[in-house]
Amino acid sequence: MALLKVLQVNVNHATAAQDILLQHIAEWSVDVAIVPEPYWVPPDRDNWVADTEGLAAVIVSSGQLELVARWSGFVVVKWRGMLVVGVYLPPRRSVAAVEVGLDRLTSVLRQSPLPALVAGDFNAKATAWGETETDSRGELVLEWATASGLVLLNRGNVATCVRPQGESIVDLTFASPEIANRINGWRVLTEAESLSDHRNIRFDISASPNNPAPAPPNASRMPQYPRWRVKAIDREMVKEAALVKAWLPSPSSPIRVDEEAEWFRGAMTQVCDASMPRAKALPPRRQVYWWSEELAQM
């Protein structure tokens, strides 16, 4: 697969913004564009696919997109050996509804052996992608990305949305590790006009990993470490459990670094188990008997 050029931008339902988007696709030789809030999606076009409400679209300059699944705010397509996902989560959508949509996306991604590129406007704040604070939706998106095994590609703290009311970073890009290791030059374009209140985001996907490393023998997947539902943490219980561990005798002398690290890891695991429930383990990828093309269209 040759170098792929990717463009991501929310055109905010503006006809002028969509016109200049199409111009940029041609001028910059963009291979695939992920477009939250398109002005319109032309019908009967093999290279345009949108969600069920026209909230998010994926456009390719050549080739045919294969629809995998779509529902309100989410569209999943298969293209050039990967899944490309366009996302738009309106700010008025409840956190509960966002969680349902993200959980459904996780299920869809796990039905395919292909790596995924997920991008769009999540309308979520988190310090992980440069915001000054993390809101409830940001916590949810972070938990979802971790559970889905996705890597955040955003770099720096340049605002992706600029309005008279203020600036924010709400346009996010995630990818499976296989794709994340082939990303070059992820950046927010502050100079190129988008005619939208959102800025253009550009990056490339190379044909081979940027830092290839040999996989361990017989390693078919990344090791699974325990995870906890941080949103359900009992802060008082954290303090109590930590005090209990502090009262216990420390490892005998002389101290060996590996033994000390193992003791500390065990202690922290017990503190976390005492103060919050564990996140559910993800099942292995498999095809399920009830999945069908009809459901994929829902």
URNORFEN-V363607 format. One record per residue. N is the residue number from 0. RES is the residue in three letters. SS is DSSP state (a for helix, b for strand, c for the rest). Layout:
# URNORFEN-V363607
N_RES_SS + N_RES_SS
This chain:
# URNORFEN-V363607
0_MET_c + 1_ALA_c + 2_LEU_c + 3_LEU_b + 4_LYS_b + 5_VAL_b + 6_LEU_b + 7_GLN_b + 8_VAL_c + 9_ASN_c + 10_VAL_c + 11_ASN_c + 12_HIS_c + 13_ALA_c + 14_THR_a + 15_ALA_a + 16_ALA_a + 17_GLN_a + 18_ASP_a + 19_ILE_a + 20_LEU_a + 21_LEU_a + 22_GLN_a + 23_HIS_a + 24_ILE_a + 25_ALA_a + 26_GLU_a + 27_TRP_c + 28_SER_c + 29_VAL_c + 30_ASP_c + 31_VAL_b + 32_ALA_b + 33_ILE_b + 34_VAL_b + 35_PRO_b + 36_GLU_c + 37_PRO_c + 38_TYR_c + 39_TRP_c + 40_VAL_c + 41_PRO_c + 42_PRO_c + 43_ASP_c + 44_ARG_c + 45_ASP_c + 46_ASN_c + 47_TRP_b + 48_VAL_b + 49_ALA_b + 50_ASP_c + 51_THR_c + 52_GLU_c + 53_GLY_c + 54_LEU_c + 55_ALA_b + 56_ALA_b + 57_VAL_b + 58_ILE_b + 59_VAL_b + 60_SER_c + 61_SER_c + 62_GLY_c + 63_GLN_c + 64_LEU_c + 65_GLU_b + 66_LEU_b + 67_VAL_b + 68_ALA_b + 69_ARG_b + 70_TRP_b + 71_SER_c + 72_GLY_c + 73_PHE_b + 74_VAL_b + 75_VAL_b + 76_VAL_b + 77_LYS_b + 78_TRP_b + 79_ARG_c + 80_GLY_c + 81_MET_b + 82_LEU_b + 83_VAL_b + 84_VAL_b + 85_GLY_b + 86_VAL_b + 87_TYR_b + 88_LEU_c + 89_PRO_c + 90_PRO_c + 91_ARG_c + 92_ARG_c + 93_SER_c + 94_VAL_a + 95_ALA_a + 96_ALA_a + 97_VAL_a + 98_GLU_a + 99_VAL_a + 100_GLY_a + 101_LEU_a + 102_ASP_a + 103_ARG_a + 104_LEU_a + 105_THR_a + 106_SER_a + 107_VAL_a + 108_LEU_a + 109_ARG_a + 110_GLN_c + 111_SER_c + 112_PRO_c + 113_LEU_c + 114_PRO_c + 115_ALA_b + 116_LEU_b + 117_VAL_b + 118_ALA_b + 119_GLY_b + 120_ASP_b + 121_PHE_c + 122_ASN_c + 123_ALA_c + 124_LYS_c + 125_ALA_c + 126_THR_a + 127_ALA_a + 128_TRP_a + 129_GLY_c + 130_GLU_c + 131_THR_c + 132_GLU_c + 133_THR_c + 134_ASP_c + 135_SER_a + 136_ARG_a + 137_GLY_a + 138_GLU_a + 139_LEU_a + 140_VAL_a + 141_LEU_a + 142_GLU_a + 143_TRP_a + 144_ALA_a + 145_THR_a + 146_ALA_a + 147_SER_a + 148_GLY_c + 149_LEU_b + 150_VAL_b + 151_LEU_b + 152_LEU_c + 153_ASN_c + 154_ARG_c + 155_GLY_c + 156_ASN_c + 157_VAL_c + 158_ALA_c + 159_THR_c + 160_CYS_b + 161_VAL_b + 162_ARG_b + 163_PRO_c + 164_GLN_c + 165_GLY_b + 166_GLU_b + 167_SER_b + 168_ILE_c + 169_VAL_c + 170_ASP_b + 171_LEU_b + 172_THR_b + 173_PHE_b + 174_ALA_b + 175_SER_b + 176_PRO_a + 177_GLU_a + 178_ILE_a + 179_ALA_a + 180_ASN_c + 181_ARG_c + 182_ILE_b + 183_ASN_b + 184_GLY_b + 185_TRP_b + 186_ARG_b + 187_VAL_b + 188_LEU_c + 189_THR_c + 190_GLU_c + 191_ALA_c + 192_GLU_c + 193_SER_c + 194_LEU_c + 195_SER_c + 196_ASP_c + 197_HIS_b + 198_ARG_c + 199_ASN_c + 200_ILE_b + 201_ARG_b + 202_PHE_b + 203_ASP_b + 204_ILE_b + 205_SER_c + 206_ALA_c + 207_SER_c + 208_PRO_c + 209_ASN_c + 210_ASN_c + 211_PRO_c + 212_ALA_c + 213_PRO_c + 214_ALA_c + 215_PRO_c + 216_PRO_c + 217_ASN_c + 218_ALA_c + 219_SER_c + 220_ARG_c + 221_MET_c + 222_PRO_c + 223_GLN_c + 224_TYR_c + 225_PRO_c + 226_ARG_c + 227_TRP_b + 228_ARG_c + 229_VAL_a + 230_LYS_a + 231_ALA_a + 232_ILE_c + 233_ASP_c + 234_ARG_a + 235_GLU_a + 236_MET_a + 237_VAL_a + 238_LYS_a + 239_GLU_a + 240_ALA_a + 241_ALA_a + 242_LEU_a + 243_VAL_a + 244_LYS_a + 245_ALA_a + 246_TRP_a + 247_LEU_c + 248_PRO_c + 249_SER_c + 250_PRO_c + 251_SER_c + 252_SER_c + 253_PRO_c + 254_ILE_c + 255_ARG_c + 256_VAL_a + 257_ASP_a + 258_GLU_a + 259_GLU_a + 260_ALA_a + 261_GLU_a + 262_TRP_a + 263_PHE_a + 264_ARG_a + 265_GLY_a + 266_ALA_a + 267_MET_a + 268_THR_a + 269_GLN_a + 270_VAL_a + 271_CYS_a + 272_ASP_a + 273_ALA_a + 274_SER_a + 275_MET_c + 276_PRO_c + 277_ARG_b + 278_ALA_c + 279_LYS_c + 280_ALA_c + 281_LEU_c + 282_PRO_c + 283_PRO_c + 284_ARG_c + 285_ARG_c + 286_GLN_c + 287_VAL_c + 288_TYR_c + 289_TRP_c + 290_TRP_c + 291_SER_c + 292_GLU_a + 293_GLU_a + 294_LEU_a + 295_ALA_a + 296_GLN_c + 297_MET_c
